[in-house]
């Protein structure tokens, strides 16, 4: 038995796994191990991405493209800066580990150039083709010539003479002459130039310049890799043959497969099509590499991207599946490698720095002068010509790729490489500020734009200028803004209520009359000419509303966002959000027109104001479905006592995050309130409860009327809503007396009020819309207008609105605490099985009185935390309903600035 035990123990020892190396066994994870390189690779990636993201965050404040942050990050991590730290380079970026890092970086570059190929739309060349062709040719020939001339002194000064002079000259000429199309696209989009004449021409010229540049670079690489002239000819012929093979049979086969699989019709690639696409990219890169052309060039990933069909948003969906992995993880590695190879310490004398300045001057002015003069001769003015010249001189990504190829091929040494990397950074950095300087917004001419003002309309923007009593109350032209699918229920609910049943019935009756008259005409033709034909005409005056829907998509640094901005005119017809809203308009007999814009979030309010102005809308409707719900939920929980739970600390971060989200969106809303030249309605839709669902659901509107221009517009809007037979309303005219009747707050209550009405968010971007100072004359005029409107509506002085006014109950109340009173009245005024909508004026401008003190008291009494941004955005009255935990939907209205 002892012998058996010894055998078992011996076998167990023999089968035991070897000891695993790890930090607990004293292993150093930063030590490079060729058998397990992933650990050091992860450290390198984390360091590079962390540095890149930090710099990108800082440089984005001055509107610089991300590539600058990626290269500067590499320069900082390289021998120029952090390389001076003892053992930093040997530990983090040892020489033995660089092949693995270089491999992943090149894989990222192959996929990135595939994305660039998908960005390029050859159709844009047809726009302003003559001017674009002339600018593109001039922007290549002059820089190529001056670049070749520049190569002579640089070669003599900074090389030892062993490098092939012809190849060196060709590389320098291409580096000077090429334009960075990907960076150019992003700058045009960020500066909102894509829809201008300058943007269209520059984009078209940039496409041609970029394609020719890649062809020249492929030619250069083929000459480097060829041992003799005959080999170079074979490389070029094989490359041309593969390009033709890709552009015709492969492109047609790919399109057929995409249609057959249903991916093209669906507008998104299936798993099978993604597999085919990635294999196509990798095989193209493999083939171009084995024939002697570098894997990233013309007939590799770049041309694979060119053949992807751009129908039905397919290319955008494909880009969205690939771009984040490429732009966040893989691509920064490549451009960080450019920085790691750059050693600014070699630029150690005046001659070298003099040549750096000389290179920058030649590279900029060879592009700027040639393209600007050609643009001027093509009919552009001086500002437009200067902007075109500046944009065409942009370098960035593409030149860095050229320089890396030259460095890898030993055409450029470290010093020359560093000089040209520095010049690429300088020229790219200059592009945005110079373009803004030469071509500010007020001088821009848009090649196409939003729908123009309604022909023959004399209505002043947002003012309801027609003199008729009905037109003083009823609006017919609305603009709605939607950003997400979640906004549709709110705008569909409100617009359906705006369409009175009489108008919808009239639309149907017109269709019935048309068929009736048609059949009567046929009968008259058979019976003879003596039979009169009577057409039915409605004598009732009806108002058909029209809605201009604007879909806003946020512009980000993603390639897919840039593609969307270029394809906005096509996306407006296929966007699912707009398609749903158009169907809603058709079913409710409303005239609906749609627009789509891809702009930065900070430009949303400007675009909304421009849309309202160009469409001559009388009111802009904005849904607000985010942020408010979380604030109201927090207020309700605090009021119910649940805010004292010991587990609240675990969720405090989420609540603070909600406040941050509210603040960011509130700034956008307040900009809209301040900039839109029309009445503005902010709608927070609470939806239906289960008991209210069904075809017989009714609506009850409750409005507290305090007076002022906002409340007058809100009251008129309530009357318009009541033209719909499913809507009833109660309007309470509030008067405040005994202003000193508010209970004095203790120091504890004051501290609590400050906490409940204050958030941790600081540095509000947009200032508060404060209460305007009123003179006695303006106050009396406003009070008179309040009384006139109230009298006209309560006495049914407008015959066309008689039916609507019968569904409205007018009440007058006086109270020392009007906010408390209106909140309490709202709870008991809604009929059973009716959905409640509270309509209030924003009253942040020319308000009758401020309710700040009473709002503080209400929040303290109900222990409701609503923050400081909410009252500034929606006003004190709406904030009171939110703080009270009301379940009603809220509609906050502000009158046009002209009223």
C-alpha positions in Angstrom: 0.0 0.0 0.0 2.9 2.3 0.7 4.4 1.6 -2.7 1.1 2.5 -4.3 0.9 5.7 -2.4 4.4 6.6 -3.5 3.5 6.0 -7.1 0.4 8.1 -6.9 2.3 11.0 -5.3 5.0 10.6 -8.0 2.4 10.8 -10.8 0.7 13.8 -9.2 4.0 15.7 -8.9 4.8 14.8 -12.5 1.3 16.0 -13.7 1.3 19.2 -11.7 1.3 22.4 -13.8 4.4 24.5 -13.7 4.3 27.5 -11.4 2.6 30.4 -13.1 4.6 33.6 -13.2 2.7 36.6 -11.8 3.1 39.7 -9.7 2.8 37.5 -6.5 5.8 35.5 -7.7 7.8 38.7 -8.3 7.1 39.0 -12.0 7.3 42.5 -13.5 4.3 43.1 -15.9 6.2 45.8 -17.7 9.0 43.4 -18.7 8.7 42.4 -22.3 8.1 38.7 -22.8 8.0 37.6 -26.5 5.9 34.5 -25.5 3.3 36.7 -23.7 3.5 40.3 -25.2 -0.1 41.2 -24.3 0.8 42.6 -20.9 3.2 45.3 -22.0 1.0 46.0 -25.1 -1.9 46.8 -22.8 0.3 49.1 -20.7 1.4 50.9 -23.9 -2.1 51.2 -25.2 -3.4 52.6 -21.9 -0.6 55.2 -21.7 -1.1 56.3 -25.3 -4.9 56.5 -25.2 -4.8 58.3 -21.8 -2.4 60.9 -23.1 -4.3 61.3 -26.4 -7.7 61.7 -24.7 -6.4 64.3 -22.2 -4.8 66.4 -25.0 -7.9 66.0 -27.2 -10.1 67.3 -24.4 -7.9 70.4 -24.0 -7.3 71.1 -27.8 -11.0 70.6 -28.6 -11.6 73.8 -26.6 -9.8 75.7 -29.4 -11.5 73.6 -32.1 -8.4 71.7 -33.2 -8.8 68.2 -34.9 -8.1 65.1 -32.9 -5.1 64.1 -35.0 -3.0 67.0 -33.5 -3.6 65.6 -30.0 -2.6 62.1 -31.1 0.7 63.2 -32.7 1.5 65.7 -29.9 0.8 62.9 -27.4 3.3 60.7 -29.2 5.9 63.5 -29.2 5.5 63.9 -25.4 5.8 60.2 -24.9 8.8 60.0 -27.2 12.4 61.0 -27.0 11.5 64.7 -27.2 10.0 65.0 -23.7 9.4 61.9 -21.6 12.3 60.1 -23.2 14.5 62.2 -21.0 13.1 60.4 -17.9 15.6 57.7 -17.0 14.6 54.2 -18.3 11.1 55.5 -19.3 11.5 54.5 -23.0 13.4 51.3 -22.2 10.6 50.3 -19.8 7.4 51.4 -21.5 8.5 51.3 -25.2 11.4 48.9 -25.4 12.7 48.2 -28.9 11.7 44.5 -28.8 8.0 45.4 -28.2 7.7 47.9 -31.1 6.9 45.2 -33.8 3.7 44.2 -31.9 2.7 47.8 -31.4 3.5 48.6 -35.0 1.4 45.6 -36.2 -1.8 46.7 -34.3 -1.2 50.3 -35.4 -1.0 49.3 -39.1 -4.1 47.1 -38.7 -5.9 50.3 -37.4 -4.5 52.3 -40.4 -5.8 49.7 -42.9 -9.3 50.0 -41.4 -9.1 53.8 -41.1 -8.3 54.1 -44.8 -11.2 51.8 -45.4 -13.3 54.4 -43.6 -11.8 57.2 -45.6 -12.7 55.4 -48.8 -16.3 55.2 -47.6 -16.3 58.9 -46.8 -15.3 59.9 -50.3 -18.4 60.3 -52.5 -17.3 60.8 -56.1 -20.7 62.5 -56.8 -19.6 65.6 -55.0 -17.1 66.3 -57.8 -20.0 67.0 -60.1 -21.0 70.0 -57.8 -19.2 73.1 -59.2 -17.1 70.6 -61.3 -15.3 73.3 -63.3 -14.1 75.4 -60.4 -13.3 72.3 -58.3 -11.2 70.8 -61.1 -9.3 74.0 -61.7 -8.6 74.4 -57.9 -7.7 70.8 -57.5 -5.2 70.8 -60.4 -3.6 74.1 -59.4 -3.5 72.9 -55.8 -1.4 69.9 -57.0 0.8 71.2 -59.7 2.2 74.3 -58.0 2.9 72.5 -54.6 4.4 69.5 -56.3 6.8 71.8 -58.3 7.8 73.9 -55.3 8.1 70.7 -53.2 10.5 69.2 -55.7 12.5 72.5 -55.6 12.4 72.5 -51.8 13.8 68.9 -51.8 17.1 70.1 -53.3 18.5 72.2 -50.5 17.0 69.9 -47.8 18.7 66.9 -49.5 22.0 68.7 -49.6 21.8 70.0 -46.0 20.3 67.0 -44.1 21.3 63.8 -45.9 24.6 62.1 -46.3 24.1 61.6 -50.1 23.4 57.8 -49.9 19.7 58.2 -50.3 18.3 58.1 -53.8 17.8 61.7 -54.8 14.9 61.1 -57.2 12.9 59.1 -54.6 13.7 61.7 -51.9 12.5 64.5 -54.2 9.3 62.6 -55.1 8.6 62.0 -51.4 9.1 65.7 -50.4 6.9 66.8 -53.4 4.1 64.5 -52.5 4.3 65.5 -48.8 4.0 69.2 -49.7 1.4 68.7 -52.4 -1.1 66.4 -50.7 -4.3 67.7 -48.9 -5.6 65.8 -45.8 -9.1 65.0 -46.9 -10.3 63.3 -43.6 -9.2 66.3 -41.5 -10.6 68.7 -44.1 -14.0 67.0 -43.9 -14.1 67.4 -40.1 -13.0 71.0 -40.2 -15.7 71.8 -42.8 -18.3 70.1 -40.7 -17.3 71.7 -37.4 -17.2 75.2 -39.0 -20.6 74.5 -40.6 -19.2 75.1 -44.1 -20.4 71.9 -45.8 -23.6 73.5 -47.1 -21.8 76.7 -48.3 -20.4 77.3 -51.8 -16.9 77.3 -50.3 -17.5 74.0 -48.6 -18.9 72.3 -51.7 -16.0 73.4 -53.9 -13.3 72.6 -51.3 -14.8 69.2 -50.7 -14.9 68.4 -54.4 -11.4 69.7 -55.0 -10.2 67.8 -51.9 -11.6 64.5 -53.2 -9.7 64.8 -56.5 -6.5 66.0 -54.7 -6.7 63.2 -52.3 -7.2 60.4 -54.9 -4.3 61.8 -57.1 -2.1 62.1 -54.0 -2.7 58.4 -53.1 -1.9 57.4 -56.6 1.4 59.3 -56.6 2.3 57.8 -53.2 1.5 54.3 -54.5 3.8 55.1 -57.5 6.5 56.2 -55.2 6.3 53.1 -53.0 6.3 50.9 -56.1 9.5 52.6 -57.3 11.1 52.1 -53.8 10.3 48.4 -53.7 11.3 47.7 -57.3 14.9 46.4 -57.9 14.8 47.7 -61.4 12.6 49.6 -63.9 11.0 46.5 -65.3 9.9 45.3 -61.8 8.4 48.8 -61.2 6.4 48.4 -64.4 5.1 45.0 -63.4 4.1 46.4 -59.9 2.2 49.3 -61.5 0.4 47.2 -64.1 -0.6 44.6 -61.5 -1.8 47.4 -59.3 -3.9 49.0 -62.1 -5.3 45.6 -62.9 -6.4 45.0 -59.4 -8.0 48.4 -59.2 -10.1 47.6 -62.3 -10.9 44.2 -60.8 -12.1 45.8 -57.6 -14.0 48.7 -59.2 -16.1 46.5 -61.6 -16.6 42.8 -61.0 -16.0 42.9 -57.2 -18.1 46.1 -56.7 -21.0 44.7 -58.8 -20.8 41.3 -56.9 -20.7 43.0 -53.6 -23.7 45.1 -54.5 -25.6 42.1 -55.7 -24.8 40.2 -52.5 -25.9 43.1 -50.4 -29.2 43.3 -52.3 -29.7 39.6 -52.2 -29.2 39.4 -48.4 -31.6 42.3 -47.8 -28.9 44.4 -46.2 -29.0 47.2 -48.8 -32.8 47.5 -48.6 -32.6 47.4 -44.8 -29.9 50.0 -44.7 -27.7 48.0 -42.4 -25.2 45.2 -43.0 -26.0 41.8 -41.7 -23.4 39.6 -40.0 -22.6 37.8 -43.2 -22.1 41.2 -45.1 -19.8 42.4 -42.2 -17.8 39.2 -42.6 -17.5 39.7 -46.4 -16.6 43.3 -46.0 -13.8 42.7 -43.5 -12.4 39.9 -45.6 -12.5 42.2 -48.6 -10.5 44.8 -46.7 -7.9 42.4 -45.4 -7.4 40.6 -48.7 -7.0 43.8 -50.6 -4.4 45.0 -48.1 -2.7 41.6 -48.3 -2.6 41.6 -52.1 -1.3 45.2 -52.5 1.4 44.4 -49.9 2.7 41.2 -51.7 2.9 42.9 -55.1 5.1 45.6 -53.6 2.7 48.4 -52.8 2.2 49.1 -49.1 -0.9 47.6 -47.6 -2.6 50.9 -46.8 -2.5 52.4 -50.3 -4.8 52.9 -53.3 -5.9 49.4 -54.1 -5.9 48.2 -50.5 -8.3 49.3 -47.7 -8.8 52.7 -49.4 -10.2 51.3 -52.6 -12.2 48.7 -50.7 -14.0 51.6 -49.1 -14.6 53.3 -52.4 -16.7 50.4 -53.8 -19.1 50.1 -50.8 -22.6 51.2 -52.0 -23.9 54.4 -50.5 -27.6 53.8 -51.0 -30.2 53.9 -48.2 -27.7 54.8 -45.5 -25.9 51.4 -45.8 -22.5 52.9 -45.7 -23.3 54.9 -42.6 -24.5 51.8 -40.8 -21.4 50.0 -41.8 -19.1 52.8 -40.6 -21.0 52.9 -37.2 -20.1 49.2 -36.7 -16.3 49.8 -37.2 -15.4 53.3 -36.4 -15.2 53.3 -32.5 -12.8 50.4 -32.4 -10.6 52.1 -35.0 -10.7 55.7 -33.9 -10.5 55.1 -30.1 -8.2 52.1 -29.9 -6.2 51.4 -33.1 -5.7 54.6 -34.9 -4.2 56.6 -32.0 -1.5 54.0 -31.9 -0.4 54.8 -35.4 -0.1 58.5 -35.0 1.4 58.1 -31.5 4.1 56.1 -33.3 4.7 59.1 -35.5 5.3 61.1 -32.4 7.5 58.5 -30.8 9.7 58.6 -34.0 9.9 62.3 -33.7 12.8 63.8 -31.9 12.6 67.5 -31.6 15.9 67.4 -29.7 17.6 67.0 -33.1 16.4 70.4 -34.2 19.3 71.9 -32.2 20.6 74.7 -34.4 19.4 77.9 -36.2 19.9 76.4 -39.6 17.5 73.5 -38.8 14.8 75.8 -37.4 15.3 78.1 -40.3 14.5 75.2 -42.7 11.5 74.3 -40.6 10.1 77.8 -41.0 11.0 77.7 -44.7 9.2 74.4 -45.2 6.1 75.8 -43.5 6.1 78.9 -45.7 6.6 77.0 -48.9 4.0 74.3 -48.1 1.4 76.9 -47.0 1.8 79.5 -49.7 2.2 77.0 -52.6 -1.3 75.8 -51.7 -2.8 79.1 -50.5 -1.7 81.3 -53.4 -2.5 78.8 -56.2 -5.9 77.8 -54.9 -6.9 81.3 -53.8 -6.0 82.9 -57.2 -7.8 80.1 -59.1 -10.9 80.5 -56.9 -10.8 84.3 -57.5 -10.6 83.8 -61.3 -13.5 81.3 -61.0 -15.8 84.0 -59.6 -15.4 83.8 -55.9 -14.8 86.9 -53.8 -11.7 87.7 -51.8 -12.9 86.2 -48.5 -14.2 83.0 -50.2 -10.9 82.7 -52.2 -8.8 83.1 -49.0 -10.9 80.5 -47.2 -10.5 78.0 -50.1 -6.8 78.5 -50.1 -6.5 78.1 -46.4 -8.6 74.9 -46.3 -6.7 73.3 -49.2 -3.4 73.8 -47.3 -4.6 71.5 -44.5 -2.2 68.6 -43.8 -2.7 66.3 -40.9 -3.4 62.6 -41.2 -2.5 62.0 -44.9 0.9 63.7 -44.8 1.8 61.9 -41.6 1.1 58.6 -43.4 3.3 59.8 -46.2 6.1 60.7 -43.8 5.9 57.4 -42.0 6.2 55.5 -45.2 9.3 57.6 -46.1 10.7 57.0 -42.7 10.1 53.2 -42.8 11.7 53.1 -46.3 14.8 54.9 -45.0 14.1 57.8 -47.4 13.8 60.2 -44.5 16.1 60.2 -41.5 14.9 61.0 -38.0 15.8 64.7 -38.2 14.2 65.3 -41.6 11.2 63.3 -40.4 10.8 65.4 -37.3 11.0 68.6 -39.3 8.2 67.6 -41.6 6.0 66.3 -38.7 6.4 69.6 -37.0 5.4 71.5 -40.2 2.3 69.2 -40.6 1.2 70.0 -37.1 1.7 73.8 -37.6 -0.2 73.9 -40.9 -3.1 71.8 -39.5 -3.2 73.9 -36.4 -3.5 77.1 -38.5 -6.3 76.0 -40.7 -9.3 76.5 -38.4 -8.4 80.0 -37.0 -7.4 81.3 -40.4 -10.6 80.0 -42.0 -12.7 81.7 -39.2 -10.7 84.9 -39.8 -11.1 85.0 -43.5 -14.6 83.7 -43.7 -16.8 84.5 -40.7 -20.4 83.4 -40.5 -21.9 86.7 -41.7 -20.2 86.5 -45.1 -21.1 82.9 -45.8 -23.2 82.0 -48.9 -25.1 78.8 -48.6 -25.4 76.6 -51.6 -28.7 75.2 -50.4 -30.7 75.8 -47.3 -33.8 75.4 -45.4 -37.2 76.1 -46.8 -37.7 79.7 -47.6 -40.4 82.0 -46.3 -44.0 81.1 -47.3 -44.7 82.9 -50.5 -47.2 85.7 -50.2 -47.3 85.6 -46.4 -47.4 88.9 -44.7 -47.4 87.5 -41.1 -44.6 88.9 -39.1 -42.5 86.2 -37.4 -44.2 84.9 -34.4 -46.3 87.9 -33.8 -49.7 86.9 -35.2 -49.8 90.1 -37.2 -53.1 89.7 -39.0 -55.8 91.9 -37.6 -58.8 89.6 -37.6 -59.9 88.5 -34.1 -59.7 84.8 -35.0 -56.1 85.2 -36.3 -55.2 87.0 -33.1 -55.8 83.8 -31.2 -55.4 80.9 -33.7 -52.0 80.0 -35.1 -51.6 78.0 -38.3 -47.9 77.6 -38.8 -45.8 75.6 -36.3 -42.3 74.3 -36.2 -41.5 71.2 -34.1 -38.1 70.0 -33.1 -37.3 66.4 -32.6 -33.9 64.9 -31.7 -34.8 61.3 -30.7 -37.5 58.8 -31.2 -38.6 59.4 -27.6 -39.7 62.9 -28.6 -42.3 61.7 -31.0 -45.2 60.9 -28.5 -45.0 64.5 -27.1 -45.0 66.3 -30.5 -47.6 64.0 -32.0 -49.9 64.4 -29.0 -49.8 68.2 -29.1 -50.0 68.6 -32.9 -53.0 66.3 -33.0 -54.8 68.5 -30.5 -54.0 71.6 -32.5 -55.9 70.2 -35.5 -59.6 71.0 -34.7 -62.1 68.3 -35.7 -63.9 70.7 -38.0 -60.7 71.1 -40.1 -60.2 67.4 -40.3 -63.8 66.8 -41.1 -63.7 69.4 -43.8 -60.6 67.7 -45.4 -62.6 64.4 -45.6 -65.7 66.2 -46.9 -63.7 67.8 -49.7 -62.6 64.3 -50.8 -66.3 63.1 -50.6 -67.5 66.2 -52.5 -64.9 65.7 -55.2 -66.2 62.2 -55.8 -69.8 63.4 -55.6 -69.3 66.2 -58.0 -67.5 63.9 -60.4 -70.4 61.5 -60.5 -72.9 64.4 -60.8 -71.0 65.8 -63.8 -71.1 62.4 -65.5 -74.9 62.3 -64.9 -75.3 65.8 -66.2 -73.4 65.0 -69.3 -75.8 62.1 -70.0 -79.0 64.0 -69.2 -78.2 67.2 -71.1 -77.0 70.7 -70.7 -80.1 72.0 -68.9 -79.4 70.1 -65.7 -77.5 72.4 -63.3 -74.6 71.1 -61.2 -74.4 72.4 -57.6 -71.1 72.2 -55.7 -71.2 71.9 -52.0 -69.2 74.6 -50.2 -68.8 75.0 -46.5 -69.5 78.5 -45.2 -67.7 77.9 -42.0 -64.3 79.5 -41.7 -61.7 76.8 -41.0 -58.0 76.9 -40.3 -55.7 74.2 -41.7 -52.4 74.1 -39.7 -49.0 73.3 -41.2 -46.1 71.8 -39.3 -42.4 72.1 -40.2 -40.6 69.3 -38.5 -36.8 69.7 -37.9 -34.8 66.6 -37.0 -31.6 67.4 -35.2 -28.7 64.9 -35.1 -25.7 65.7 -33.0 -22.4 66.1 -34.9 -19.6 64.3 -33.2 -16.0 63.4 -34.2 -17.2 60.1 -35.6 -16.9 59.3 -39.2 -20.5 58.2 -39.4 -21.6 61.7 -38.1 -19.6 63.3 -40.9 -21.2 61.0 -43.5 -24.6 61.9 -42.1 -23.9 65.6 -42.4 -22.9 65.1 -46.1 -26.0 62.9 -46.7 -28.5 65.1 -44.9 -30.5 65.8 -48.1 -30.9 62.0 -48.6 -31.4 61.1 -45.0 -34.4 63.5 -44.7 -36.4 61.1 -46.9 -35.3 57.9 -45.1 -35.1 59.0 -41.5 -37.5 56.8 -39.4 -38.3 59.6 -36.9 -39.4 62.0 -39.7 -41.2 59.1 -41.6 -43.3 58.4 -38.5 -44.2 62.0 -38.0 -45.1 62.5 -41.7 -47.5 59.5 -41.4 -49.0 61.1 -38.3 -49.5 64.3 -40.2 -51.2 62.5 -43.1 -53.6 60.6 -40.8 -54.5 63.9 -39.0 -54.9 65.9 -42.2 -52.0 68.2 -41.5 -49.6 69.7 -44.0 -46.1 68.4 -42.8 -42.7 69.4 -44.2 -39.5 68.0 -42.9 -35.9 69.1 -42.6 -32.8 67.4 -41.1 -29.6 68.9 -39.8 -26.4 67.3 -38.5 -24.8 70.0 -36.3 -22.9 70.3 -33.0 -25.0 70.3 -29.9 -23.8 73.9 -29.1 -25.3 75.0 -32.5 -28.7 73.4 -32.0 -30.4 76.6 -30.8 -28.9 78.6 -33.7 -30.3 76.1 -36.2 -33.7 76.0 -34.6 -33.9 79.8 -34.8 -32.8 79.7 -38.4 -35.4 77.0 -39.2 -38.2 79.0 -37.5 -37.2 82.2 -39.3 -37.0 80.6 -42.8 -40.2 78.7 -42.4 -42.1 81.8 -41.1 -43.5 79.7 -38.2 -45.6 81.4 -35.6 -44.7 79.0 -32.8 -41.8 76.6 -32.2 -42.6 73.5 -30.2 -39.9 71.7 -28.3 -40.4 68.4 -26.4 -38.5 67.8 -23.2 -38.5 64.1 -22.2 -35.2 63.9 -20.4 -34.0 65.3 -17.1 -37.3 66.7 -15.9 -38.6 63.2 -15.1 -35.7 62.4 -12.9 -35.9 65.8 -11.1 -39.7 65.3 -10.5 -39.1 61.8 -9.3 -36.4 63.1 -6.8 -38.8 65.9 -5.7 -41.6 63.3 -5.1 -39.4 61.0 -3.2 -38.1 63.8 -1.0 -41.7 65.0 -0.4 -42.8 61.5 0.6 -39.9 61.1 3.1 -38.2 58.4 1.1 -35.2 60.7 0.6 -34.1 59.9 4.2 -33.2 56.3 3.3 -29.7 55.2 4.4 -29.2 53.7 0.9 -29.6 57.2 -0.7 -25.9 57.8 -0.5 -25.3 54.8 -2.9 -27.4 56.6 -5.5 -26.3 60.1 -4.9 -24.0 60.0 -7.9 -26.8 59.1 -10.2 -29.0 62.0 -8.9 -26.1 64.4 -9.4 -25.7 63.0 -12.9 -29.4 63.7 -13.6 -28.9 67.3 -12.5 -25.9 67.6 -14.8 -28.0 66.3 -17.7 -30.8 68.8 -16.8 -28.3 71.6 -16.8 -26.8 70.7 -20.2 -30.3 70.5 -21.8 -31.5 73.5 -19.9 -28.8 75.7 -21.5 -30.0 74.6 -24.9 -33.6 75.3 -24.1 -32.8 78.7 -22.7 -30.9 79.6 -25.8 -33.9 78.7 -27.9 -36.1 80.9 -25.7 -33.6 83.7 -26.2 -32.9 83.4 -29.9 -36.0 82.1 -31.7 -38.0 84.9 -33.3 -41.4 83.4 -32.6 -43.5 82.1 -29.7 -41.9 79.0 -28.1 -43.7 76.2 -26.4 -41.8 73.7 -24.2 -43.8 70.5 -23.8 -43.2 67.9 -21.1 -45.5 64.9 -21.9 -46.3 62.6 -19.0 -48.1 60.1 -21.2 -51.3 58.2 -20.4 -52.2 56.2 -17.4 -53.6 52.8 -18.2 -57.2 53.8 -17.3 -57.1 56.7 -19.8 -56.1 54.6 -22.8 -58.6 54.1 -25.6 -60.4 56.1 -28.4 -62.6 58.0 -25.9 -59.7 59.5 -23.9 -60.3 63.2 -23.3 -58.1 66.1 -22.2 -58.6 68.8 -19.6 -56.4 71.9 -19.7 -55.7 73.8 -16.6 -54.1 77.3 -16.8 -53.3 79.7 -14.1 -53.4 83.2 -15.6 -51.2 85.8 -13.8 -50.8 88.3 -16.7 -48.0 89.4 -18.9 -47.1 88.7 -22.6 -46.3 85.0 -21.9 -49.6 84.4 -20.2 -51.5 86.1 -22.9 -50.0 83.9 -25.6 -50.6 80.9 -23.4 -54.3 81.8 -22.9 -54.8 82.2 -26.6 -53.2 78.8 -27.1 -55.5 77.2 -24.6 -58.5 78.6 -26.6 -57.0 77.1 -29.8 -56.7 73.7 -28.1 -60.3 73.9 -27.1 -61.4 74.1 -30.7 -60.9 70.4 -30.5 -64.1 68.8 -29.2 -62.1 66.4 -27.0 -60.5 69.2 -25.0 -62.0 71.1 -22.1 -60.3 73.8 -20.0 -60.3 75.7 -16.8 -58.6 79.1 -16.7 -58.0 80.7 -13.3 -57.1 84.4 -13.2 -55.0 84.9 -10.1 -54.6 88.1 -8.2 -52.2 88.3 -5.3 -52.9 90.4 -2.2 -51.2 91.0 1.1 -47.7 90.6 -0.3 -46.1 90.4 3.2 -48.3 87.5 4.1 -45.5 84.9 3.4 -44.5 83.1 6.6 -41.1 84.3 7.8 -38.5 81.6 7.2 -36.2 80.5 10.0 -32.5 80.2 9.4 -32.9 76.5 9.2 -35.6 76.8 6.5 -33.5 79.3 4.6 -30.5 76.9 4.6 -32.8 74.1 3.5 -34.3 76.3 0.7 -30.8 77.1 -0.5 -30.0 73.4 -0.6 -33.2 72.4 -2.4 -32.9 75.2 -5.0 -29.2 74.8 -5.6 -27.3 72.1 -7.5 -23.6 71.1 -7.5 -23.3 72.2 -11.1 -21.2 75.3 -11.5 -20.3 77.5 -14.4 -23.6 77.7 -16.2 -22.8 78.3 -19.9 -25.8 80.5 -20.7 -26.8 83.4 -18.4 -30.2 83.5 -16.7 -33.1 85.1 -18.5 -33.9 87.6 -15.7 -37.1 89.5 -15.1 -37.1 92.6 -17.2 -37.3 96.1 -15.7 -40.7 97.6 -16.5 -41.6 101.3 -16.6 -45.0 102.4 -15.4 -46.1 102.9 -19.0 -45.1 99.4 -20.1 -46.8 97.9 -17.0 -50.0 99.8 -17.6 -50.0 98.7 -21.3 -49.4 95.1 -20.3 -52.2 95.2 -17.7 -54.6 96.8 -20.3 -53.7 94.1 -22.8 -54.4 91.4 -20.1 -57.8 92.9 -19.4 -58.8 93.3 -23.1 -58.0 89.7 -23.9 -59.7 88.4 -20.8 -62.9 90.4 -21.5 -62.9 89.4 -25.2 -62.7 85.7 -24.3 -65.0 85.7 -21.3 -67.7 87.6 -23.2 -67.5 85.4 -26.3 -66.7 88.5 -28.4 -65.1 86.3 -31.2 -68.0 84.5 -33.0 -65.6 82.0 -34.7 -64.4 80.8 -31.3 -67.9 80.5 -29.7 -67.8 76.7 -29.8 -64.4 76.6 -28.2 -65.3 79.1 -25.5 -68.2 77.0 -24.4 -65.7 74.3 -23.3 -63.7 76.7 -21.2 -64.5 77.7 -17.6 -63.2 81.1 -16.6 -62.5 81.6 -12.9 -61.1 84.6 -10.9 -59.3 84.0 -7.7 -57.3 86.1 -5.2 -54.8 84.6 -2.8 -51.9 85.6 -0.6 -50.0 82.5 -1.8 -50.9 82.2 -5.4 -48.5 79.3 -6.2 -49.9 77.2 -3.4 -53.4 78.0 -4.5 -53.0 77.1 -8.2 -51.3 73.9 -7.3 -54.1 72.9 -4.9 -56.8 73.9 -7.4 -55.2 71.8 -10.2 -55.5 68.6 -8.1 -59.3 68.9 -7.8 -60.3 70.2 -11.2 -59.5 67.3 -13.6 -62.6 65.3 -14.5 -62.5 61.5 -14.2 -61.0 59.6 -17.1 -59.5 62.8 -18.6 -55.8 63.5 -19.2 -54.6 66.7 -17.5 -52.5 69.3 -19.3 -51.2 72.3 -17.3 -50.4 75.3 -19.5 -48.4 78.2 -18.0 -46.5 81.2 -19.2 -42.7 81.1 -18.7 -42.8 84.7 -17.3 -39.1 85.1 -17.2 -39.5 88.4 -19.2 -41.8 91.3 -18.3 -43.5 89.2 -15.6 -46.2 90.8 -13.5 -44.4 89.6 -10.3 -41.7 87.3 -9.1 -42.7 84.1 -7.2 -39.2 83.2 -6.0 -39.9 83.6 -2.3 -43.1 81.6 -2.5 -41.4 78.9 -4.6 -38.7 78.6 -1.8 -41.4 78.2 0.8 -43.3 75.6 -1.3 -40.1 73.5 -1.8 -39.3 73.7 1.9 -42.8 72.7 2.9 -42.8 69.7 0.5 -39.1 68.9 1.0 -38.8 69.0 -2.8 -35.4 69.4 -4.4 -35.6 70.8 -8.0 -32.2 72.5 -8.3 -31.4 76.0 -9.5 -31.5 75.5 -13.2 -35.1 74.4 -13.5 -36.8 77.6 -12.4 -34.4 79.6 -14.6 -35.5 77.5 -17.6 -39.3 76.9 -17.1 -40.2 79.7 -14.7 -41.5 79.7 -11.2 -45.1 78.6 -11.9 -44.0 75.5 -13.8 -41.4 74.7 -11.1 -44.1 74.8 -8.5 -46.1 72.1 -10.3 -42.9 70.0 -10.6 -42.0 70.5 -6.9 -45.6 69.5 -5.9 -45.3 66.2 -7.7 -48.2 66.9 -10.1 -48.8 64.1 -12.5 -50.1 66.4 -15.2 -48.3 67.1 -18.5 -46.7 70.6 -18.6 -46.7 73.1 -21.5 -44.5 76.2 -20.9 -45.0 79.1 -23.3 -43.0 82.2 -24.0 -44.2 85.0 -26.2 -42.1 86.2 -29.2 -39.5 88.8 -28.3 -41.4 91.2 -30.5 -44.5 91.1 -28.4 
